[in-house]
Amino acid sequence: MTTPKSIIEKVWENHVVQQEPGEPDLLYIDLHLIHEGSSPQAFDGLRLTGRKVRRPELTLAFEDHVVPTRSLQLTDMMSQQCVAALRRNCEEQGIQLFRFGDSRQGIVHVVAPERGYVHPGMSVICGDSHTATHGAFGALAFGVGTSDVEHVLATQTLSLARPQTMAVEFVGDLPEDVQAKDLILALIAQIGANGAHGHIIEYRGEPLAQISMEGRMTMCNMSIEAGARAGLIAPDQVTFDYLRERPNAPEGASWDEAVRHWKSLTTDPGTVFDKTVTLDVSVLSPFVTWGTNPGQAVPLADTVPEPASFADEQDRAAAERALSYMDLMPGTPMDSVEIDTVFVGSCTNGRMEDLRVVADVLRGRKVADGVNMLIVPGSMEVRRRAESEGLHKVFLEAGAEWRLSGCSMCLGMNADRLNGAKRCASTSNRNYEGRQGPQARTHLVSPSVAAATAVVGRLAAPSYLEVS
């Protein structure tokens, strides 16, 4: 009798090149994504050993982390050096580069899916932890370190110990005001920021049928914030519909053949996972973080927790440190916390669906006095589409800034940083100390909460606007 297998095991085994007892597996990599922030040392390593990129046609390069979003001028010395190095390396090795200023440029984890480079069943790596985004397509997608980037450039393979498997079962009816960002924040709050350590997650359950590909990418993107090695969702009709018209999707008979294969990428009945977590979505409401890791989150209508309420000593200590850094008192209603800046963007929530949600909330309203709101599209294609729908006019009329594409305020590698102990409601993925600038205080939120917060001036959901 054949042992039932998960989609995780099926895709993994399809890519094993070499397997030895007690050793990591050697996996073939279908798509290698690189950017200017983590690749220079890898190319230097190739030069030192006299090697070339093994399969340059399977490598795509993006300028996104250090680029400015106000203009097309690279004025910062570090940015100039990083971008110049990537351009030189790509030219020498024959790698396709999505350059800053190119009409196709954008954040690596936004552009690759929107251009149809990522398909179900693929193996994808990048020197960026949020490569897990691409798991939304039923792909195994890993973030790796610089030494692994060099190894993949040289061999098109990756040496990796097989992680354990984890099933996250969503059950119940999805409330209208709950977005994909709320689902993943609620999950991380339930299991902890290290709750999926050593595992690849498969997100499962009927509520996923109501989640778009954009939402699925948001969820898989933040698998890393749960401590997972990667996260994925089995492909279904939502996946196929998204891919059908993409520039690099199969066509004609090749499309039909691909879909037949993709439909086989499901978890067999009776498969046993190493760990299973169940989350009832019907009881959820919009979530927001209060601390300095994504697991420190509560419903927006809740209050800042008391550190003494945590049973684990380490969790209590972490909560005390977080509240000190965030300058919050236990018992404070989350929806009373005033915000200086609202950031909409990043590889987590910088896609068209996210911008439409924000525009729906902002339409006919104004950003509160004293609040700075940045809206940064995840790609120049997203920017064009948003402008074709008139969304940029909604943003500008509301008093928000409409920027060029880039990683922007998600991380402090470019000019978009918070100055001092400012407080930001952010649709990005991390709220660590100093992530958005020295002393910056970050609250992770969904796009709809970000937009409502900008209008109210404190953490809020769209339902708060309806009441007022």
DRENZA-848732 format. One record per residue: x, y, z of N, C-alpha, C in turn. Coordinates in steps of 0.02 Angstrom, whole numbers, plus 50000, padded with zeros to 5 digits. Last residue first. Example, Ala and Ser with C-alpha at 12.3 -4.5 7.8 and 13.67 -1.06 7.14 Angstrom:
<atoms>
506424988850354506844994750357506455000250394/506604971650390506154977550390506604983550390/
</atoms>
This chain:
<atoms>
490455282850660490535290050665490145293650611/490195270150609489855272450670489875279950675/491055269750501490345269050488489945271550548/492275270050563492075275750521491325275550508/492345257850624492345263750666492115269850628/492435249150518491795249350553491765255450601/493785249850479493275253350440492605253950476/494705251850635494455247750580493945251750540/496175259450708495455258950696495305254450638/497315268650800497175262050773496415261050768/497095285950753497275280850802497075274050772/496655293350650497245295850686497455291250743/495635290950559495455292250629496035295250668/496335289050438495775293850442495635295850514/497265279250467497485285650439496945290950446/496425268850507496875271950556497105278750531/495885265150386495445267950437495855271650490/497055260050324496685265650295496245269050347/497405249450410497885254850396497515261050371/496295241250399496435244450463496915250250454/496475237250266495865240850285495955244450352/497745230650268497635236750229497015240750250/498135225950440497905224450373497815230950334/499665229050535498945229250525498775227050453/500865230950661500675227550600499915227250594/501625244850722501035240650734500835237550667/503195250150781502795247650725502215243350749/504215263150817503725258650849503215256650796/505955266950806505295266650774504855261450809/507255267450850506735269350897506025268850869/507825268450685508015268350756507455271150799/506675260450570507095266050590507265265650663/505925249350562505755254850517506145261150533/506585241150658506455238650590506325244450541/506775244050793507195247450743507075245350671/506145228650845506445235050866506885237850810/504955221950726505525221450771505785228450790/503875219350648503815224850695504385224650746/503545214550480503955214050540503895220350583/502775216450365502785209950396503155209450462/501635230250325502215225950311502205219850356/500725239750349500475233650318501035228850301/500775248850502501105246550441500805240150414/500745262950593500315257250576500525255050507/502025269250697501795267950629501305262050628/502705282150792502285276150794501955275250726/504375287650829503725288450797503365281750798/505625291250894505135286650923504435287850895/506575295050743506455294950814505915290050834/505825294150591506315298050628506145297950702/505665280150484505375284450535505935287950573/506175280350311506235278050380505855282850426/506595279150160505935279250193505975276250263/507825277250101507685283750131507025283950170/508295260450152508215265750102508015272150139/508245250650245508805250350198508765255750144/507345247050354507755253050354508345252950307/505775241150286506415240150320506855246250311/504595246350238504585239750269505215238550310/504665258250170504695258450243504625251650277/505315251350020505115257250058505175256250133/505375242749914505245239949980505065245350031/504465250549776505065248449812504885245549879/503785262249658503825255549688504495254349722/503325279149708503565274149660503655267449696/501845285149799502545284349784502685279549726/500845296749865500825291349815501525290649786/500275301450025500815301849975500775295749930/498605307650062499145302750067499685304150014/497485315450052498065318250085498635313350095/496425312149976496355310850048496945313750087/496915314749851496375319149877496275318149952/497805304049840498055310949843497535315749871/496935292949838497465293549887497675300749896/496135295749726495825294849792496345295949847/497105295749629496745301949642496395301649710/497495282449626497975287449649497635294149665/496415276049569496525275349641496995280649668/496075275549435495975281849471496095281449545/496405264849362495765264449397495615270849437/497645268449320497145267549268496445267049299/498325268249441498185274749411497665274149356/498395254449461498055258649510497865265449480/499175250849351498485248449356498075252649405/500385257149384500025258849322499295256849326/500705250649505500615257949503500215259949442/500855237549462500325239149509500175246549508/501995239949384501375237449351500775238749397/502905243149478502705248449433502085246349394/502415236049637502775235849573502535241749531/501795239149755502295233949756502685233149691/501605256649795501415250649758501985245649755/501385264649941501935262649897501745256249860/500865277850029500595272149992501095270549936/500985285250186501345283350125501005277350093/500395298150285500225291750255500595290750190/500525305950438500855305350373500695298450344/499495315750538499655308950516499965309250447/499085328550566499655325950602499875318950584/497385325550534497915330350544498475327250586/496955310650442496915314950501497505319750505/496475310650273496955308250322496955313150381/494745311050229495395314250233495825310750286/493585303850107493815305450175494505308650172/493235299349983492805304350013493015306350083/494055284350009493645288149962493165292849998/494695276050100494885283150097494415287350054/494135263350077494065266550143494185274050139/494475260949945493775260549965493645263950033/495865261649951495495266849916494755266849936/496145249750019496325256150049495925261750017/495695240449924495405240549991495525247250024/496575243349819495855244349810495495244749878/497785239449874497675246449859496935247949848/497585225549884497725229449944497565236849932/497455221949750496905220749797496975225049859/498755225249701498155228849680497575227949728/499965224749839499685222749775499025226449760/500665225349957500755230849910500465229249841/500855217350077500215220550061500305226450014/502115210850072501555207950108500885210750084/503065218250014502895211949980502325208350014/502435235450035502865229650049502655223550009/501055245750093501525243350042501865237050065/500705259350188500375254150148500865252050093/500925266450342501275264050283500885258450251/500645280650435500325274650408500695272750345/501175288850584501285287150513500905280850496/500725290850714501035296450677501055295250602/499295286450812499795284650761500065290850726/498685281550973498765286550920499365284850876/497655269551036498355271051022498415275650962/496405265051055496535271751080497255274051065/496285252051017495995257050972496035264151000/496825245251125497215245851064496935251251018/496735251651287496355249351229496765250351165/497885246351408497715251651360497315248851302/498305235751484497615238051492497405243551445/499985241151505499485235851505498785238651518/500585254551403500405252151469499905246351464/501975257551294501265255951304501165253251375/503205259151225502925264451268502175263651275/503905249651159503325252451124502995258151163/504865246251256505075249051192504505252651157/504015241351357504475246851371504685250251306/503395231051291502985236651313503425242751330/504495222451269504125225251213503725231451234/504885218851399505355222551356504985226051299/503715212151438503945218051475504415222151433/503685201651346503145206451347503355212851383/504825194651382504785197551315504245202851313/504455190351509505015194851503505005198351435/503395181851475503275187651519503835192751511/504055172351397503535176551365503385182751408/504855166651495505175170151440504675174651404/503865160751578504305166051604504635170051548/502205157751529502915156351518503345162251540/500965163851549501175158351592501925157051589/500525180551554500855175351515501135170051563/500085190351637499585185651613499885179951572/501085199251664500975193951713500475188751690/500935208651560501455203551556501355197751605/499325211751501499745212351560500285206851557/499015217951333499005212951387499475214651445/498005230851276498695228751284498735223851343/496365224651225496825229251260497535226451261/495305223551077495575221251141496035226551171/494965226950950494495228851003494735226851073/495955220650875495955227950881495505230350938/496615205850950496085209250912496105216750925/498435205750959497765204650988497245207650941/500135200150964499565203150930498915201350964/501535194950954501255199251006500695203450974/502015189050842501595185050885501275189050941/502885198150783502215197450755501745193050796/503655208150911503685202550865502975201250841/503425218750994503995219250948504145212650913/501685222951016502365222151040502885222650985/500435223350963500575228151017501305228251037/499635221350804500165219650851500255225250903/497935217250770498465222250769498995220050820/496505211150676497055210450724497555216150717/494735210450656495375213450637495895213150694/494175194250716494035201250698494715204250679/493535177350726494065182350718493775189250702/492705166750729492725170850790493225176550784/492885160050611492235163250622492235167850682/494055153150604494055159950578493415163650595/494885143150707494195144650690494145151950668/496225133250672496035140150687495335141350662/497315120250722496655122150696496485129250719/498785111950677498485117450715497825119150682/499855098050686499245100850658498965106150705/501375090250639501025094650686500405097450651/501725081150546502085081050609501745085250662/500285073450469500765078950476501125078350543/499785060250371499915062250440500445067750440/498495057650254499175059950267499245062250340/497205054550223497545050250271498265052250285/497255059650054496855058050113497245053350159/498675069350000498275063149997497855062450061/498695085849946498865081250000498395075249999/499105089149774498675089649832498915084749885/499445090449630499835092849687499375094349746/498695087749522498935081849560499305083949624/498485099649461497925096849499498135090749540/499675101249390499555105249450498995102449493/499455092549281499985091149331499845094849396/498425099349218498335092349238498845090449292/499045111449192498495111249240498375104149264/499975107449093500205110149157499665109649210/499135103748989499565098749019499805100949088/498555116248961498135110548981498545105149016/499715123248921499325125348978498895119549005/500095116448808500555116448866500195118548929/499105119548719499135112748745499585112248806/499105136548765498845131348723498855124548756/500505140848874499965142548828499725136348790/501125145049039501075140648980500475142648937/501585162149082501205155949095501205151649032/502145174549073502585168749068502245162149086/501065183949084501525183949026501935177649018/499465176949134500125179849151500615179149093/498225171449124498395176949079499075180049093/498245160749221498055159649150498295165149103/498455162949356499025161749312498865162049238/497175164549411497675169849418498235169149367/496595152349381496315158449352496805164149356/497375143749460497395143149387497125149449354/497045147949591497735148249567497755148349491/495695144949594495905151849607496615152849580/495715131249578495475135249523495655142649532/497275127449661496585125949645496355130649589/498735121249747498415124949692497695122649680/498955122149924498865118049864498505121949809/500075133449993499375131849985499305127749921/501445134950113501145134350046500415132650050/502955140950186502235139550191501945139150122/504495137850274504115139950215503385138550230/504975136850401505465137050346505135139450282/504205147050529504205141650481504775142450430/504005157250619504595153050629504665147450578/503045165950586502845160550632503415155750646/503675173450493503555176550558503285171650609/503595164950385504245165850417504165168950486/502325166950340502485160450371503135160950410/502055178450271502195179050343502265172350378/501815173750141502355178450153502555178550227/500625166850154501245163050146501855167350160/499755178150166499805173150218500455169250214/499965185150045500065188450109500165183350165/499575175449954500275177549955500435181150020/498225175249981498615169249995499365170949997/497855187849933497805186350004498215180250024/498095185849797498445191149832498435189849907/497205175549770497915174149765498325179549801/495875176849897496165177749830496895175749829/494875166349991495475170549992495775170749922/493895157149993493675164149992494265168949990/494535145450008494205146449944493975153649937/494925145350141495415147550091495105148750022/493885139550215493935146850211494425149350159/494165125250207493675128450163493725136050160/495925120750218495265122150245494825126050198/497675125150248497145121050222496465123450248/499375127450224498755130650245498185127150209/500745118850276500235118850224499605121950254/502375124050322501655124150336501255123050271/503795115850374503465119050317502715118450329/504735118450527504195115550488504075119350422/505585124750614505785118350588505275114950543/504315133150704505035132150692505185125150667/503075137950728503145133350671503885131950655/503195146650836502775140750842502825135650786/503805158250858504245152550844503855146050841/502815166950890503255168750835503765163350817/501295157550924501915160950942502365162050883/500035152750900500575147850907501235150950929/499215164450904499005158250936499585153550949/499875174050831499715175550901499535169150938/499875167550709500515168550743500405170150817/498475168050681498835161650687499475162450726/498255181850674497915177850725498255171150736/499045184950563499215187850628498885183850685/498345177750465499025175750481499255178750547/497085184250468497145176950478497855175050500/497395197450439497125195850505497195188350520/497775196050306498275198350356498045196750426/496565192750245497095187750250497615189650302/495265200650347495685199850288496215194450299/493645202850404494285199550417494645198350351/492365207350386492875212350401493565209450415/491585195850365491675200650311492255205450323/492255180250426491885186450435492055191550381/492145164250359492585170050363492165176450372/491615150450454491445155350402491845161750413/492685136150488492195141250503492085145950444/494485133450491493795131050491493335136950505/496075129250435495605134650447494895131850442/497435120850490496745119650466496305125550486/499005118650448498595123750480497905123250450/500165105950469499535107850438499195113150480/501855103750440501365106450486500735108250446/503325093450436502725096250404502215098350456/505095096850451504485093450468503895096850434/506335098450318505965100750377505385096050393/507805090750268507085090750258506725092950322/509165101650241508875096250281508115096550275/509885105550087509405107450138509145101350175/510745112949959510805107650010510375109650070/510235116349796510265118749865510285112749912/510775120449629510525115949680510605119049749/511445127449534510715126949526510415121749573/512785130349552512595123449539511855122349522/513035144049570513555139849541513305133049518/511875149049629512135152249568512625147549532/511855140849742511335140049690511565143349624/512955145749811512925138749792512415137649736/512605159149834513195157549793513165150349767/511515157049918511415160649854511995158949807/512165151250026511715147149986511565150349918/512855162350073513235156650050512805151950008/511765170850109512205172650052512605166650027/510275160950149510835165450162511285166350102/508545160650091509195157650108509715163050121/506835156350087507335161550094507985158350117/505955145749974506375146550034506775153050030/504565137149922504935143349914505295145149978/503725126249829504165126249887504635132149879/502065130949776502785130149764503145129549830/500765134549778500915127449784501635126049767/500675148049775500545144649712500635137049718/501105152449896500395153249881500195149549818/502465152149898502125146049917501375146449905/502935164749881502785160949820502465154149835/503265169150011502685171949975502455167449918/504495164750050503925160350063503285162850030/505355174950040505255170949979504675166049988/505695182350149504985182150129504865178950061/507075182250166506675177650206505955177150182/508165180950033507685185450065507185180950102/508845175749918509185178049978508765183050015/507755162949861508005169849857508355171449921/507015149649765507405152249821507615159449807/505835137149727506035144149718506455146249778/505175124049636505605125749693505895132649678/503455121249587504135123549576504515123849642/502115118249606502595112749603503315114749593/501415131749511501345126349560501875120849550/502565144949464502035140149450501985134949505/503145160849429503075155849482502465151549468/503065170249329503675166149333503605160449382/502055179749306501945172749291502555168349292/502115192449347502365191249279502325183849261/501705191649477501275195249431501485194249358/502775184249539502115181249529501695184949476/503845194049524503915187149499503235183849491/503375205949588503465205649515503485198449490/503335202949725502735205349691502795204249616/504565199449765504025194649780503345197149756/505345210649724505465203949695504865199349705/504555225649686504795221149738504815214049710/505015232049522504615231749582504925227049633/504895235449344505255235149408504765234749466/504435237249220504255230949252504555230249322/504955249049174504225248749182503995242349216/506405254149266506095249949214505345249549227/506805260149381506615264549326506305260749268/507915247649421507565253449448507435258249391/507755232849319508115238649344507645243949373/507785217149322507235221949324507505228149359/508825207249222508785211949278508195216549270/509425191349180508915196349169508815200649231/511165188349164510555187549204510055193149189/512505187049120511935186149074511275184849109/513595190149197513345183249200512745181949155/513855203749179514395198849170514135191749163/512605209149211512875209949144513425204749130/512515205949346512025203249299512275203749227/513585213249400513565205949406513085202749356/513215226449371513835223649344513815216049345/512025227449444512025228349371512655225349339/512485225449575512015220749545512015221249469/513325236749589513605229949594513135224849562/512415247249578512955246649528513245239549529/511655245049693511345244449627511875243449573/512615247449794512265241049790511965239849721/513025260649764513515255249763513165248449756/511835267849780512195268049717512665262149711/511575265549915511115263149864511455262849796/512655272149974512575264949984512125262049930/512395285549933513005282049912512935274449918/510875291649869511225288849927511815284649903/510235294549752510675299649780511085297049838/509545289849615509895286349669510415291149698/508015295449558508715297249568509005293549628/506685294749537507095289649505507845291149511/505835297849695506065299649628506485293949600/505315291549808505105298449792505275300349720/505865279549837505185279449809504925286349793/507505272349809507055277349836506365276749804/508125255549843507935260849796507465265849829/508465244649917508795250949934508555256849891/507635234049867507725235249938507985242249955/507595232849724506995234549763507135236849834/507975226049578508205231649619507595234149658/508205208849539507755214449552508105219849594/508425195149427508695199949474508245206149478/508285177749404508005184349391508245189049446/508825162749329508935167649381508655174449359/508825154249226508365152649280508455157349340/509805158449143509125159249119508605157549172/510985154349206510775161449211510065162649188/511495141849277510905142549234510645149749239/512775144349339512635138149303512045138849254/513895157449333513205155549352513005149649308/515605151749352515085155549319514405153449347/517135153049449516535149649425516055154549392/518315156649518518315156149445517715152649416/518295159449649518405152449631518385151249555/518045172949651518645170449687518805163249667/516835173849585517445176449553518065173449585/515955168449680516045165149614516695167349581/516075178149780516295171349792516395167449728/515465188849719516175189349734516465182349747/514165183949719514515184749654515265185449665/513935184749857513875178349822514235178549755/514025198149887514545193649913514525186849878/512845203249819513525205149800514065200349823/511525199049867511885195149817512605197149803/510695206249950510995200149977511425196349927/510215218049887510405218149957510795212149980/509785216949757510405220449769510655220049841/509195199949731509115207149733509765210349756/508565185349644509085188949680508915196449681/507885169249627507755176449628508305179849669/507805155249532508225158649581508115166149574/506905140649504506915147949495507315151049551/507155127149530506855129149466506925136649452/508425117749597508055124049604507815126349535/508575101849671508625105949611508185112049619/509325097949828508735099449789508905103449726/509975086049927510185090849877509595091849829/509665084050103509515082550033509795087949988/510935081450228510405085450198510275083150126/511205064650294511445070750261510845074850236/510745052650340511085056950388511335063450359/510885044850183510675044350253511085048950298/510685055650042511115051050079510885050750152/510215060549885509965059249952510405053949985/510035072049752510455067149788510215066649859/508945078749703509475076749656509905071349688/507265081449725507865078549755508345076149701/506075086049677506665090249665507295087449696/505035078049714505115079249642505765083149626/505075079149851505355073149820505455073949745/504395091649866505085090649889505405084849851/503125088649818503535093549782504265092849802/502745078749913502745077349841503195082249803/502815085150037503255079450023503295078049948/501815094850018502505096750037502985091250018/500685087649999500945091349941501665093449956/500925072050086500695078950082500975082150018/500445055050054500945060350058500615067250054/500175038150108499905044750089500445050150099/501045024350043500965028850100500705035550078/500265011149958500655017249953500515021750013/500424994050000500005000050000500445006350000/
</atoms>
